Amino acid sequence: TETTYKAALAYLIRSTNTKFKGTWGTGFKAPSLYQLYAPPIPAYGFLGGNPNLKPEESESYDVGIEQNLFDEKLFLSFVYFHNDYDKFITFYSYPDYTSTYINLNKAEAKGYEAQVKLNPLDNLTLSANYTRSDTRDKTNGGLLLRRPRNLASMVLNYAFQEKYQVNLSVNHIGKRLDWKGFSGENLYGKSYTVVNLTGSYTINEHFQLFSRIENLFNEHYQEIKGYETAGISAFGGVKVSF
């Protein structure tokens, strides 16, 4: 049993349509069943899950500003965030070429996020986001695993004739530390960019056709080093509402 808290405050200057905002809160994350009880794989030196893992706790805050301009056709946002972790759960490799999951006494993640949203037409929206994250393993030194320093995305949404909607998204994931090797070397995951396309056609209030194409340009990438992902994939279906 754990109790967490969150407080948020915002102040709007109506004359300029400017909003200042901030939040503070605590967090709690229990280890997953796999992290606790995964079976060992001796051939790869994996010791299995760690049943002695403690839950992860965190304290975080963020402060930011939002600005609407030109009759709310342009939206700008900037947020600074800071997260402190106790007993941070991570994958760990020992010098004897074995590995498992452990708790770090202390860890930190901080950075900022910027967003621009443009509505040049009532039925057209273009948005862009950029996140910069700096992480630190305050127990052993170095970076936290699989936390990209740079994340960026762009989304274009167009609706027409009140029935059709098309959404194009571009997502960029930057280089990130993937694994701390047995001999102290660091292995990094390569950056990649994935484009997705979705569309829908609303027949009436009860029926809607939808489709999507993921990884439109068949990008070859790995979210986790050594684990392949799907190439270009297409999906479609019917949504029924009563």
C-alpha positions in Angstrom: 0.0 0.0 0.0 1.3 3.4 -1.0 -0.1 6.9 -1.0 1.0 9.4 -3.6 0.3 13.1 -3.9 0.0 15.7 -6.6 -0.6 19.4 -6.6 -1.1 21.7 -9.6 -1.4 25.4 -10.0 -2.0 27.6 -13.0 -2.4 31.4 -13.5 -3.9 32.9 -16.6 -3.3 36.5 -17.7 -6.5 37.1 -19.7 -5.3 40.3 -21.3 -2.5 38.5 -23.1 -3.9 34.9 -23.1 -0.8 33.8 -21.3 -0.8 30.9 -18.8 1.8 30.0 -16.2 1.6 26.6 -14.7 3.3 24.1 -12.4 2.9 20.8 -10.8 4.6 18.8 -8.0 3.9 15.2 -7.1 5.1 11.9 -5.9 5.1 8.5 -7.7 5.2 4.8 -6.9 5.9 1.9 -9.3 5.9 -1.7 -8.3 8.3 -4.1 -10.2 6.7 -6.2 -12.9 6.2 -9.9 -12.6 8.9 -10.5 -15.2 11.4 -8.3 -13.3 10.6 -10.3 -10.1 10.3 -13.9 -11.3 11.7 -14.3 -14.9 13.4 -17.7 -15.3 17.2 -17.6 -15.7 18.8 -18.2 -19.1 22.3 -19.6 -18.2 23.5 -19.6 -21.8 23.3 -15.8 -21.8 24.3 -15.2 -18.2 20.9 -13.9 -17.3 20.3 -14.7 -13.6 16.5 -14.4 -13.9 14.2 -12.0 -12.1 15.1 -10.5 -8.7 12.4 -11.3 -6.1 14.1 -8.9 -3.7 13.3 -5.9 -5.8 11.8 -2.9 -3.9 9.1 -0.7 -5.4 10.4 2.4 -7.2 9.5 5.8 -5.7 9.8 9.2 -7.2 9.3 12.9 -6.6 8.8 15.3 -9.5 8.0 18.9 -10.4 7.5 20.9 -13.6 7.0 24.6 -14.4 5.9 26.0 -17.8 4.2 28.7 -19.8 1.5 28.5 -22.5 0.7 31.2 -25.0 -2.2 31.5 -27.5 -1.8 34.0 -30.4 -3.8 35.2 -33.4 -7.3 34.2 -32.1 -5.9 30.9 -30.8 -4.7 29.8 -34.3 -1.1 29.5 -32.8 -0.3 27.8 -29.6 3.1 27.8 -27.9 4.2 25.8 -24.9 7.4 25.3 -22.9 7.8 23.1 -19.8 10.8 22.3 -17.7 10.6 19.1 -15.7 12.7 17.4 -13.0 12.3 13.9 -11.6 14.2 12.3 -8.7 14.0 8.5 -8.2 14.6 6.3 -5.1 15.2 2.6 -5.6 15.0 3.0 -9.4 14.5 -0.3 -11.2 16.9 -1.1 -14.0 18.6 -4.0 -15.9 22.2 -4.5 -14.6 25.3 -6.4 -15.9 27.9 -7.6 -13.4 31.6 -7.8 -14.1 31.4 -11.6 -14.0 29.2 -11.5 -17.2 25.9 -12.2 -15.5 22.9 -9.9 -15.4 19.6 -9.3 -13.7 17.4 -6.5 -12.4 18.4 -4.3 -9.4 17.4 -1.2 -7.6 19.5 2.0 -7.9 19.6 4.0 -4.7 19.2 7.3 -6.6 18.5 8.4 -10.2 17.5 11.6 -11.9 15.9 12.7 -15.1 15.4 16.3 -16.1 14.9 18.4 -19.2 12.4 20.4 -21.1 9.6 20.0 -23.7 8.5 22.6 -26.3 5.4 22.4 -28.4 4.0 24.4 -31.3 0.5 24.0 -32.6 -0.9 25.8 -35.7 -4.5 25.9 -36.9 -4.2 27.8 -40.3 -7.7 26.5 -41.2 -10.6 25.2 -39.1 -10.1 21.7 -40.5 -6.3 21.7 -40.6 -4.0 21.2 -37.6 -0.2 21.0 -37.6 1.7 20.4 -34.4 5.4 19.8 -33.5 6.9 18.6 -30.2 10.5 18.4 -29.0 11.7 16.9 -25.7 15.2 17.1 -24.4 16.0 14.7 -21.5 19.2 14.4 -19.4 19.4 11.4 -17.1 21.8 10.3 -14.5 22.5 7.1 -12.6 23.5 8.7 -9.2 24.4 5.3 -7.8 27.0 4.0 -10.3 27.4 7.1 -12.6 26.5 7.4 -16.3 23.2 7.6 -18.0 19.9 5.7 -17.4 19.2 2.9 -19.9 17.0 3.5 -23.0 16.1 7.1 -22.2 16.8 9.0 -25.5 18.2 12.5 -25.0 16.2 13.8 -28.0 12.6 13.1 -29.0 10.8 15.0 -31.7 7.4 14.5 -33.5 5.3 16.3 -36.0 1.6 15.6 -36.6 -0.6 16.9 -39.4 -4.4 16.3 -39.2 -6.8 17.2 -42.0 -10.6 16.8 -41.9 -12.8 17.4 -44.9 -16.4 17.1 -46.0 -17.2 16.4 -42.3 -16.7 12.7 -42.9 -13.1 12.2 -43.9 -10.1 12.6 -41.6 -6.4 12.0 -42.4 -3.6 12.0 -39.9 0.1 11.9 -40.8 2.7 11.6 -37.9 6.5 11.7 -38.0 8.3 10.5 -34.8 12.0 10.7 -34.3 13.7 8.8 -31.4 17.3 9.9 -30.7 20.4 7.9 -29.8 20.2 6.3 -26.3 22.3 4.1 -24.0 20.9 0.6 -24.5 23.2 -1.6 -22.4 26.2 -1.3 -20.1 28.5 -4.0 -21.2 30.3 -6.5 -18.9 33.7 -4.9 -19.5 32.5 -1.4 -18.9 31.8 -0.5 -22.6 28.5 1.2 -23.4 26.3 0.0 -26.3 24.0 2.6 -27.8 20.8 2.2 -29.8 20.8 4.1 -33.1 18.4 7.0 -33.7 15.5 6.4 -36.1 12.4 8.1 -37.6 9.1 6.4 -38.2 6.2 7.8 -40.3 2.6 6.6 -39.7 -0.5 7.4 -41.7 -4.1 7.0 -40.5 -7.5 7.7 -42.1 -11.1 7.4 -41.3 -14.5 7.8 -43.0 -17.6 8.3 -40.9 -20.6 6.8 -42.7 -23.1 7.9 -40.1 -23.4 8.2 -36.3 -23.1 4.4 -35.9 -20.5 3.3 -38.5 -17.0 4.4 -39.2 -14.4 2.9 -41.5 -10.7 3.3 -40.4 -7.3 2.3 -41.7 -3.7 3.0 -40.8 -0.3 2.3 -42.2 2.5 2.0 -39.7 6.2 2.6 -40.6 5.1 4.0 -44.0 8.6 4.1 -45.4 9.7 0.7 -44.1 12.3 2.0 -41.7 14.6 -0.6 -40.3 15.1 0.1 -36.6 15.3 -1.4 -33.1 13.7 0.0 -30.0 15.9 -2.3 -27.9 19.2 -3.4 -29.4 18.9 -6.9 -30.8 15.1 -7.0 -31.0 13.7 -6.4 -34.5 10.5 -4.4 -35.2 7.9 -4.8 -37.9 8.4 -3.2 -41.3 5.6 -1.4 -43.2 2.3 -2.7 -41.8 -1.3 -2.0 -42.9 -4.5 -2.3 -40.8 -8.1 -1.6 -41.4 -11.5 -2.1 -39.8 -15.0 -1.0 -39.0 -16.0 0.8 -35.8 -19.6 0.4 -34.7 -21.2 2.6 -32.1 -24.6 2.1 -30.4 
